[in-house]
Amino acid sequence: VYTRTNLDDDRRLGAELGGHIKLARWFSFQPGFSAYYYETEGEVQGENRKISDFGYDGRITTNFTFPTKTRLQLMGFYRGPEIEISEQQEQMYWFSAALRQELLDRKMTVTLRVDDIFATRIRRDTGNFQNSVVYSEGYRESPIFIVSINYRINQTERKNGRYGNGSGNGGGMDMDY
């Protein structure tokens, strides 16, 4: 029987670095990177275990804005391999995209989002137990397509907000990621 266990002690310390870089009025990107050290100890199937490792992940989001009130967002994510108290997780990565069109004087938006475009978001684990090694693989059917339509009723415009007359991006684009 393969079960997950709550452990006695888990400590993590890390840092995250990210940014928003606007290269042109129509193009920007947001890179990000996280790194952390962790220690875990506890009892698994009557055996005391202690592990320590270094983990990391990275992501990048690119935004393209077109004169037709259309926005395209592309996102890539990578999670490095990790060692847990009873299993080892392999690296995982995936790519997603969203296309958003504003209509009816910005009162309506239509968004098409595609998650895990290349069907690479697969979680692979190898569990090490007293008498066995268990390999597991988890994934969802991909890609996943999502269409959303938003219509704003009685919206007051903000001069420097997301939908106002100001910069137009108001701190970032929400494409339902």
Beta strands, then each sheet from edge to edge (+ up, - down):
strand 1: 9-18
strand 2: 21-24
strand 3: 27-44
strand 4: 47-66
strand 5: 70-79
strand 6: 82-83
strand 7: 87-89
strand 8: 92-103
strand 9: 108-115
strand 10: 122-128
strand 11: 133-139
strand 12: 144-151
sheet 1: 1+ 3- 2+
sheet 2: 1+ 3- 4+ 5- 8+ 9- 12+
sheet 3: 6+ 7- 10+ 11-
end
